[in-house]
């Protein structure tokens, strides 16, 4: 009886570890979009040039009307956007979470800078 309890506990521990590693190690694709967008009835204009960093990755330059791809691992992330506004450098930082069931997300950088709701949304590729 003692052997059955020990083996059951070991099996349960392995299942819990597998679930933990599944959620923390799942990869996602994020599309960083610098195009003019209308969110919530307000139009947010694209910025000429932005510097974007997701998590601790390298800083990437995103020009007006560009969309670049960033691959991330895990659910919790932080995005940092640096841009010039009338000659003054501004930095916007935001933390966000990704759901495991969705593989790709679209981040509207002008919407993020403007403080719009819905600046991040699931992105589905049509077949």
Residue pairs with C-beta under 8 A, 6 or more apart in sequence:
22 100
23 74
23 75
23 100
24 73
24 74
24 75
25 73
25 74
26 73
26 74
26 75
26 100
27 71
27 72
27 73
28 71
28 72
28 73
28 98
28 102
28 103
28 104
28 105
29 69
29 70
29 71
29 72
29 103
29 104
29 105
30 54
30 69
30 70
30 71
30 72
30 77
30 104
30 105
30 106
30 107
31 67
31 68
31 69
31 70
31 104
31 105
31 106
31 107
31 123
32 52
32 54
32 60
32 62
32 67
32 68
32 69
32 70
32 107
32 109
33 66
33 67
33 106
33 107
33 108
33 109
34 46
34 47
34 50
34 62
34 63
34 64
34 65
34 66
34 67
34 109
34 110
35 46
35 64
35 65
35 66
35 67
35 108
35 110
36 43
36 44
36 45
36 46
36 110
37 43
37 44
37 108
37 110
37 111
38 44
39 108
39 111
39 116
39 117
39 118
39 119
40 116
40 117
40 118
42 114
42 116
44 108
44 110
44 111
44 113
44 114
44 116
45 110
46 64
46 65
46 109
46 110
47 64
47 83
47 109
47 110
47 113
48 63
48 64
49 61
49 62
49 63
49 64
49 83
49 84
50 61
50 62
50 81
50 82
50 83
50 109
51 59
51 60
51 61
51 62
51 81
51 82
51 83
52 59
52 60
52 61
52 62
52 68
52 79
52 80
52 81
52 82
52 109
53 59
53 60
53 79
53 80
54 70
54 72
54 77
54 78
54 79
54 80
55 72
55 77
55 78
57 70
57 72
59 82
60 68
60 70
62 68
62 109
72 98
74 98
75 97
75 98
75 99
75 100
76 95
76 96
76 97
76 98
77 95
77 96
77 97
77 98
78 93
78 94
78 95
78 96
79 93
79 94
79 96
79 107
79 112
80 91
80 92
80 93
81 91
81 92
81 93
81 109
81 112
81 113
82 89
82 90
82 91
83 89
83 90
83 92
83 113
84 90
90 113
92 112
92 113
94 112
96 120
98 105
99 122
102 122
104 122
104 123
104 124
104 125
105 120
105 121
105 122
105 123
106 120
106 121
106 122
106 123
107 119
107 120
108 116
108 118
108 119
108 120
108 121
111 118
111 119
112 119
112 120
